[in-house]
């Protein structure tokens, strides 16, 4: 069970959404409808990350050597509990792209064969798998998703129909970036496993967007961001390694975690030798009892093998518990309830302008992003320019046969901001004719 399912202390009372919004750092001159790309920071999260960076700046050696290990382990435990997994399965990364690249670059697939993905995957990740295919002698094949389906079974059927004896790996997004459609990840991973296919899930939008339990999804590799809907600092992402896959990856960076048995303390000299002059044992734990046991660095030998890249700012990882606490105080069910209200308002108001809905409204298949199809003959660069000229922050999504405008509505969004989008739409469309 993920800890987001636990009710917050104010679960019996409806949150004060105005007060919650007041704690989000937002430019008051901008109508912010793009959490789907980058989430803003709550003031407590910003303050915590800033305080950590001050500690880092004031004493880098003390921070990295003595302060970080217990803080990193706490962050690992709290994040794992939030996601419904175990600390020894959680590898922190800078973002979901880094996590997918870690899997793609570190995993050996049997060739010849194919990598299978839907036709709605994120462009940069398509390129990532294209490079894998080129390097390992594989091919890429995509299958079409019935994106306005109202039954998750139709999505599973489309994927399973595309699987073949040549399929080595299935890659798909838990929540589609263009439209916000939620895919039945657990069922898709189960179908892949039946056929001996490795499953890699791009969960970039999933944490908070849906009630996520990574263990229940049961993917071979599950990746996501924490800087979107959780509102953690930029630089916080993760990879969760599914059972049976613990030793399948090689790291992107070879650093001090590479030979945990040779240098168990990760120092340039063996601990206790004549060259070991600066080690402080205050925060040390007992020597690791195995590759999945806690070590002296806030990790385990296996997670450190993949995670440690040398000196880098890990303050975003350390601030994740504060981001969890911020929305837990509101109550994650209450947050998603508020998001559903805003989605319904968006469908009424923006749909009322005549734009066709591009995101199904079926329960369990939609969430905090609602997309609409734009009329033909418009210029995407012009649309972006015209929206921003009116200080509306919203993405225009370019699909092969159409343009979409995607509205992101988190708990801090107001109905007035959605009304503002409806107000500017006619002028924006008129000014964006190609």
Secondary structure, 3 states (H helix, E strand, C coil): CCHHHCCCCCCCCCCCHHHHHHCECCCCCCEECCCCCCCCCEHHHHHHHHHHHHHHHHCHHHHHHHHHHHHHHHHHHHHHHHHCCCHHHEEEECCHHHHHHHHHHHCCCCCCCEEEEECCCCHHHHHHHHHHHHHHCCEEEEECCCCCCCCHHHHHHHHHHHCCCCEEEEEEECECCCCCCECCHHHHHHHHHHCCCEEEEECCCHHHHECCCHHHHCCCEEEEECCCCCCCCCCCEEEEECCCCCCCCCCCCCCCCCCCCCCCCCCCCCCCCCCCCCCCCCCCCCCCCCCCCECCCCCEHHHHHHHCCCCCCCHHHHCHHHHHHHHHHHCHHHHHHHHHHHHHHHHHHHHCCCCEECCCCCCCCCCCEEEEECCCCECHHHHHHHHHHCCEECEEEEECCEEEEEEECCCCCCHHHHHHHHHHHHHHHHHCEC
